[in-house]
Amino acid sequence: MLVGATAALLAGIFADFRSMLSVSAGALLAFLHLWFIALVVRGRMGQLNPNVPWGLIGVLKFALLFGLLYGLVKSDWVALLPMFIGYGALPLGIVAAQMSPPLKQET
């Protein structure tokens, strides 16, 4: 989320408020998408309630994601390219986190 917040701040400084809102929306959607995928995977692996139809929930999540993306762009609240920049901030943040040195564990 730090990379997304930084990208949104830079969009606000170098572009306009709509670009900042678009980058923020993309970063938030990416974060929620990854969080929900982790939830569905844990459910499919049996770590959560096995009686819940996790496969159907995963399909509905994708439909909701694409519907939300379509609605945001169609409503003209956000611009498409800055939103994709915000969405792409999540993989960049993951890569940046993997390149940092490991945290020391207390014994």
C-alpha positions as CSV (number, residue, x, y, z in Angstrom):
1,M,0.0,0.0,0.0
2,L,3.0,2.3,0.5
3,V,3.8,2.2,-3.2
4,G,0.2,3.0,-4.1
5,A,0.0,5.9,-1.6
6,T,3.3,7.3,-3.0
7,A,2.0,7.0,-6.6
8,A,-1.2,8.7,-5.6
9,L,0.7,11.5,-3.9
10,L,2.9,12.0,-7.0
11,A,-0.2,12.0,-9.2
12,G,-1.7,14.7,-7.0
13,I,1.5,16.8,-7.2
14,F,2.3,16.4,-10.9
15,A,-1.2,15.9,-12.4
16,D,-4.6,16.7,-10.9
17,F,-7.1,15.6,-8.3
18,R,-8.8,13.1,-10.7
19,S,-5.5,11.4,-11.4
20,M,-4.8,11.2,-7.7
21,L,-8.2,9.7,-7.1
22,S,-7.8,7.3,-10.0
23,V,-4.4,6.0,-8.7
24,S,-5.8,5.7,-5.2
25,A,-8.8,3.7,-6.5
26,G,-6.6,1.4,-8.5
27,A,-4.3,0.8,-5.5
28,L,-7.2,0.1,-3.2
29,L,-8.8,-2.3,-5.7
30,A,-5.6,-4.2,-6.1
31,F,-5.2,-4.5,-2.3
32,L,-8.7,-5.7,-1.8
33,H,-8.4,-8.1,-4.8
34,L,-5.2,-9.7,-3.3
35,W,-6.8,-9.8,0.2
36,F,-9.9,-11.5,-1.1
37,I,-7.9,-14.0,-3.3
38,A,-6.0,-15.0,-0.1
39,L,-9.3,-15.5,1.7
40,V,-10.7,-17.7,-1.1
41,V,-7.4,-19.7,-1.4
42,R,-7.4,-20.4,2.4
43,G,-11.0,-21.4,2.1
44,R,-10.3,-23.8,-0.8
45,M,-7.4,-25.3,1.1
46,G,-9.7,-26.2,4.0
47,Q,-8.3,-23.7,6.5
48,L,-11.7,-21.9,6.7
49,N,-15.2,-23.2,6.8
50,P,-15.3,-26.1,4.3
51,N,-19.1,-25.8,3.9
52,V,-18.9,-22.5,2.1
53,P,-18.8,-22.7,-1.8
54,W,-15.4,-21.0,-2.1
55,G,-15.2,-21.6,-5.9
56,L,-18.5,-19.8,-6.5
57,I,-17.3,-17.0,-4.2
58,G,-14.1,-16.6,-6.2
59,V,-16.1,-16.4,-9.5
60,L,-18.4,-13.8,-7.9
61,K,-15.4,-11.8,-6.7
62,F,-14.0,-11.6,-10.2
63,A,-17.4,-10.5,-11.6
64,L,-17.7,-7.9,-8.8
65,L,-14.2,-6.6,-9.5
66,F,-14.8,-6.2,-13.3
67,G,-18.2,-4.7,-12.7
68,L,-16.7,-2.2,-10.3
69,L,-13.9,-1.4,-12.7
70,Y,-16.4,-0.9,-15.5
71,G,-18.6,1.2,-13.3
72,L,-15.8,3.5,-12.1
73,V,-14.5,4.1,-15.6
74,K,-18.0,4.4,-17.2
75,S,-19.1,6.9,-14.6
76,D,-16.1,9.0,-15.5
77,W,-15.1,9.4,-11.8
78,V,-11.6,7.9,-12.5
79,A,-9.3,7.9,-15.5
80,L,-8.3,4.5,-16.9
81,L,-4.5,4.9,-17.2
82,P,-3.9,6.4,-13.7
83,M,-6.1,3.7,-12.2
84,F,-4.0,1.0,-13.9
85,I,-0.9,2.7,-12.6
86,G,-2.4,2.4,-9.1
87,Y,-3.4,-1.2,-9.7
88,G,0.2,-1.9,-10.8
89,A,1.6,-0.4,-7.7
90,L,0.7,-3.6,-5.7
91,P,3.1,-5.9,-7.7
92,L,5.8,-3.3,-7.5
93,G,5.3,-3.1,-3.7
94,I,5.5,-6.8,-3.4
95,V,8.8,-6.9,-5.4
96,A,10.2,-4.0,-3.3
97,A,9.2,-5.8,-0.1
98,Q,11.0,-9.0,-1.2
99,M,14.2,-7.1,-2.0
100,S,14.5,-5.7,1.5
101,P,16.6,-7.5,4.1
102,P,14.8,-10.0,6.3
103,L,13.6,-8.8,9.7
104,K,15.6,-10.1,12.7
105,Q,13.6,-12.3,14.9
106,E,13.9,-12.0,18.6
107,T,14.9,-15.1,20.5
